[in-house]
């Protein structure tokens, strides 16, 4: 298994989440908390 993704593979999750009708009712506050947590974890770098 490769740890390196193509740009298309890297973007696939974001595109899916941005266009999925399954996420139409997601609470904006929950989405904001998830975004903030993601930024925090990414800023820390690899464990």
Jmol script that loads the backbone (N, CA, C; Angstrom):
load data "model"
ATOM      1  N   UNK A   1       0.841  -1.187   0.000  1.00  0.00           N
ATOM      2  CA  UNK A   1       0.000   0.000   0.000  1.00  0.00           C
ATOM      3  C   UNK A   1       0.882   1.245   0.000  1.00  0.00           C
ATOM      4  N   UNK A   2       0.608   2.156  -0.889  1.00  0.00           N
ATOM      5  CA  UNK A   2       1.386   3.381  -1.002  1.00  0.00           C
ATOM      6  C   UNK A   2       0.812   4.463  -0.098  1.00  0.00           C
ATOM      7  N   UNK A   3       1.700   5.208   0.545  1.00  0.00           N
ATOM      8  CA  UNK A   3       1.270   6.317   1.392  1.00  0.00           C
ATOM      9  C   UNK A   3       1.159   7.615   0.611  1.00  0.00           C
ATOM     10  N   UNK A   4       1.596   7.583  -0.639  1.00  0.00           N
ATOM     11  CA  UNK A   4       1.549   8.769  -1.478  1.00  0.00           C
ATOM     12  C   UNK A   4       0.314   8.674  -2.374  1.00  0.00           C
ATOM     13  N   UNK A   5      -0.459   9.764  -2.391  1.00  0.00           N
ATOM     14  CA  UNK A   5      -1.663   9.805  -3.221  1.00  0.00           C
ATOM     15  C   UNK A   5      -1.475  10.781  -4.369  1.00  0.00           C
ATOM     16  N   UNK A   6      -2.175  10.513  -5.440  1.00  0.00           N
ATOM     17  CA  UNK A   6      -2.203  11.463  -6.550  1.00  0.00           C
ATOM     18  C   UNK A   6      -3.077  12.645  -6.112  1.00  0.00           C
ATOM     19  N   UNK A   7      -2.964  13.778  -6.779  1.00  0.00           N
ATOM     20  CA  UNK A   7      -3.855  14.900  -6.440  1.00  0.00           C
ATOM     21  C   UNK A   7      -5.336  14.513  -6.530  1.00  0.00           C
ATOM     22  N   UNK A   8      -5.655  13.686  -7.517  1.00  0.00           N
ATOM     23  CA  UNK A   8      -7.047  13.263  -7.681  1.00  0.00           C
ATOM     24  C   UNK A   8      -7.504  12.432  -6.484  1.00  0.00           C
ATOM     25  N   UNK A   9      -6.652  11.522  -6.027  1.00  0.00           N
ATOM     26  CA  UNK A   9      -6.993  10.702  -4.867  1.00  0.00           C
ATOM     27  C   UNK A   9      -7.104  11.561  -3.612  1.00  0.00           C
ATOM     28  N   UNK A  10      -6.222  12.521  -3.470  1.00  0.00           N
ATOM     29  CA  UNK A  10      -6.256  13.396  -2.306  1.00  0.00           C
ATOM     30  C   UNK A  10      -7.507  14.248  -2.264  1.00  0.00           C
ATOM     31  N   UNK A  11      -8.002  14.647  -3.423  1.00  0.00           N
ATOM     32  CA  UNK A  11      -9.187  15.497  -3.483  1.00  0.00           C
ATOM     33  C   UNK A  11     -10.491  14.714  -3.408  1.00  0.00           C
ATOM     34  N   UNK A  12     -10.433  13.413  -3.617  1.00  0.00           N
ATOM     35  CA  UNK A  12     -11.657  12.617  -3.722  1.00  0.00           C
ATOM     36  C   UNK A  12     -12.561  12.719  -2.491  1.00  0.00           C
ATOM     37  N   UNK A  13     -11.991  12.675  -1.294  1.00  0.00           N
ATOM     38  CA  UNK A  13     -12.808  12.743  -0.084  1.00  0.00           C
ATOM     39  C   UNK A  13     -13.486  14.093   0.031  1.00  0.00           C
ATOM     40  N   UNK A  14     -12.743  15.160  -0.220  1.00  0.00           N
ATOM     41  CA  UNK A  14     -13.329  16.501  -0.135  1.00  0.00           C
ATOM     42  C   UNK A  14     -14.454  16.680  -1.142  1.00  0.00           C
ATOM     43  N   UNK A  15     -14.249  16.193  -2.347  1.00  0.00           N
ATOM     44  CA  UNK A  15     -15.278  16.307  -3.381  1.00  0.00           C
ATOM     45  C   UNK A  15     -16.511  15.503  -2.981  1.00  0.00           C
ATOM     46  N   UNK A  16     -16.301  14.294  -2.486  1.00  0.00           N
ATOM     47  CA  UNK A  16     -17.425  13.470  -2.043  1.00  0.00           C
ATOM     48  C   UNK A  16     -18.213  14.177  -0.957  1.00  0.00           C
ATOM     49  N   UNK A  17     -17.532  14.694   0.045  1.00  0.00           N
ATOM     50  CA  UNK A  17     -18.213  15.352   1.154  1.00  0.00           C
ATOM     51  C   UNK A  17     -18.911  16.637   0.722  1.00  0.00           C
ATOM     52  N   UNK A  18     -18.335  17.345  -0.223  1.00  0.00           N
ATOM     53  CA  UNK A  18     -18.937  18.586  -0.688  1.00  0.00           C
ATOM     54  C   UNK A  18     -20.179  18.351  -1.535  1.00  0.00           C
ATOM     55  N   UNK A  19     -20.287  17.176  -2.144  1.00  0.00           N
ATOM     56  CA  UNK A  19     -21.392  16.931  -3.076  1.00  0.00           C
ATOM     57  C   UNK A  19     -22.383  15.874  -2.610  1.00  0.00           C
ATOM     58  N   UNK A  20     -22.118  15.223  -1.484  1.00  0.00           N
ATOM     59  CA  UNK A  20     -22.965  14.120  -1.046  1.00  0.00           C
ATOM     60  C   UNK A  20     -24.306  14.603  -0.502  1.00  0.00           C
ATOM     61  N   UNK A  21     -25.408  14.102  -1.047  1.00  0.00           N
ATOM     62  CA  UNK A  21     -26.720  14.468  -0.499  1.00  0.00           C
ATOM     63  C   UNK A  21     -26.927  13.890   0.901  1.00  0.00           C
ATOM     64  N   UNK A  22     -26.133  12.910   1.293  1.00  0.00           N
ATOM     65  CA  UNK A  22     -26.263  12.322   2.627  1.00  0.00           C
ATOM     66  C   UNK A  22     -25.875  13.311   3.717  1.00  0.00           C
ATOM     67  N   UNK A  23     -25.148  14.352   3.365  1.00  0.00           N
ATOM     68  CA  UNK A  23     -24.695  15.324   4.359  1.00  0.00           C
ATOM     69  C   UNK A  23     -25.499  16.620   4.319  1.00  0.00           C
ATOM     70  N   UNK A  24     -26.617  16.610   3.650  1.00  0.00           N
ATOM     71  CA  UNK A  24     -27.418  17.820   3.484  1.00  0.00           C
ATOM     72  C   UNK A  24     -27.910  18.380   4.812  1.00  0.00           C
ATOM     73  N   UNK A  25     -28.149  17.534   5.812  1.00  0.00           N
ATOM     74  CA  UNK A  25     -28.682  18.021   7.079  1.00  0.00           C
ATOM     75  C   UNK A  25     -27.649  18.166   8.178  1.00  0.00           C
ATOM     76  N   UNK A  26     -26.376  18.249   7.833  1.00  0.00           N
ATOM     77  CA  UNK A  26     -25.328  18.344   8.855  1.00  0.00           C
ATOM     78  C   UNK A  26     -25.419  19.688   9.561  1.00  0.00           C
ATOM     79  N   UNK A  27     -25.356  19.642  10.876  1.00  0.00           N
ATOM     80  CA  UNK A  27     -25.418  20.836  11.702  1.00  0.00           C
ATOM     81  C   UNK A  27     -24.187  21.713  11.448  1.00  0.00           C
ATOM     82  N   UNK A  28     -24.367  22.984  11.114  1.00  0.00           N
ATOM     83  CA  UNK A  28     -23.212  23.858  10.834  1.00  0.00           C
ATOM     84  C   UNK A  28     -22.245  23.979  12.017  1.00  0.00           C
ATOM     85  N   UNK A  29     -22.755  23.949  13.244  1.00  0.00           N
ATOM     86  CA  UNK A  29     -21.866  24.038  14.406  1.00  0.00           C
ATOM     87  C   UNK A  29     -20.972  22.804  14.505  1.00  0.00           C
ATOM     88  N   UNK A  30     -21.527  21.646  14.235  1.00  0.00           N
ATOM     89  CA  UNK A  30     -20.731  20.419  14.249  1.00  0.00           C
ATOM     90  C   UNK A  30     -19.688  20.448  13.146  1.00  0.00           C
ATOM     91  N   UNK A  31     -20.074  20.932  11.996  1.00  0.00           N
ATOM     92  CA  UNK A  31     -19.132  21.025  10.875  1.00  0.00           C
ATOM     93  C   UNK A  31     -17.990  21.977  11.223  1.00  0.00           C
ATOM     94  N   UNK A  32     -18.293  23.075  11.873  1.00  0.00           N
ATOM     95  CA  UNK A  32     -17.267  24.042  12.266  1.00  0.00           C
ATOM     96  C   UNK A  32     -16.315  23.445  13.293  1.00  0.00           C
ATOM     97  N   UNK A  33     -16.850  22.707  14.266  1.00  0.00           N
ATOM     98  CA  UNK A  33     -16.001  22.062  15.274  1.00  0.00           C
ATOM     99  C   UNK A  33     -15.079  21.033  14.619  1.00  0.00           C
ATOM    100  N   UNK A  34     -15.608  20.268  13.685  1.00  0.00           N
ATOM    101  CA  UNK A  34     -14.796  19.273  12.983  1.00  0.00           C
ATOM    102  C   UNK A  34     -13.692  19.951  12.181  1.00  0.00           C
ATOM    103  N   UNK A  35     -14.021  21.039  11.515  1.00  0.00           N
ATOM    104  CA  UNK A  35     -13.034  21.763  10.723  1.00  0.00           C
ATOM    105  C   UNK A  35     -11.901  22.274  11.623  1.00  0.00           C
ATOM    106  N   UNK A  36     -12.266  22.875  12.753  1.00  0.00           N
ATOM    107  CA  UNK A  36     -11.274  23.407  13.687  1.00  0.00           C
ATOM    108  C   UNK A  36     -10.394  22.295  14.243  1.00  0.00           C
ATOM    109  N   UNK A  37     -10.994  21.190  14.612  1.00  0.00           N
ATOM    110  CA  UNK A  37     -10.221  20.053  15.112  1.00  0.00           C
ATOM    111  C   UNK A  37      -9.269  19.539  14.041  1.00  0.00           C
ATOM    112  N   UNK A  38      -9.727  19.443  12.816  1.00  0.00           N
ATOM    113  CA  UNK A  38      -8.885  18.977  11.714  1.00  0.00           C
ATOM    114  C   UNK A  38      -7.683  19.896  11.521  1.00  0.00           C
ATOM    115  N   UNK A  39      -7.914  21.201  11.560  1.00  0.00           N
ATOM    116  CA  UNK A  39      -6.811  22.153  11.420  1.00  0.00           C
ATOM    117  C   UNK A  39      -5.796  21.994  12.550  1.00  0.00           C
ATOM    118  N   UNK A  40      -6.293  21.820  13.767  1.00  0.00           N
ATOM    119  CA  UNK A  40      -5.415  21.649  14.925  1.00  0.00           C
ATOM    120  C   UNK A  40      -4.558  20.399  14.786  1.00  0.00           C
ATOM    121  N   UNK A  41      -5.187  19.295  14.411  1.00  0.00           N
ATOM    122  CA  UNK A  41      -4.450  18.047  14.268  1.00  0.00           C
ATOM    123  C   UNK A  41      -3.444  18.105  13.138  1.00  0.00           C
ATOM    124  N   UNK A  42      -3.797  18.745  12.038  1.00  0.00           N
ATOM    125  CA  UNK A  42      -2.870  18.865  10.921  1.00  0.00           C
ATOM    126  C   UNK A  42      -1.685  19.761  11.261  1.00  0.00           C
ATOM    127  N   UNK A  43      -1.915  20.788  12.067  1.00  0.00           N
ATOM    128  CA  UNK A  43      -0.829  21.686  12.456  1.00  0.00           C
ATOM    129  C   UNK A  43       0.204  20.973  13.339  1.00  0.00           C
ATOM    130  N   UNK A  44      -0.242  19.965  14.093  1.00  0.00           N
ATOM    131  CA  UNK A  44       0.670  19.214  14.957  1.00  0.00           C
ATOM    132  C   UNK A  44       1.593  18.315  14.154  1.00  0.00           C
ATOM    133  N   UNK A  45       1.169  17.920  12.979  1.00  0.00           N
ATOM    134  CA  UNK A  45       1.986  17.050  12.138  1.00  0.00           C
ATOM    135  C   UNK A  45       1.870  15.592  12.570  1.00  0.00           C
ATOM    136  N   UNK A  46       2.703  14.741  11.977  1.00  0.00           N
ATOM    137  CA  UNK A  46       2.647  13.303  12.263  1.00  0.00           C
ATOM    138  C   UNK A  46       2.954  13.005  13.735  1.00  0.00           C
ATOM    139  N   UNK A  47       2.329  11.979  14.226  1.00  0.00           N
ATOM    140  CA  UNK A  47       2.543  11.592  15.631  1.00  0.00           C
ATOM    141  C   UNK A  47       3.879  10.913  15.822  1.00  0.00           C
TER     142      UNK A  47
END
end "model"
wireframe off; spacefill off
backbone 0.3
color backbone group
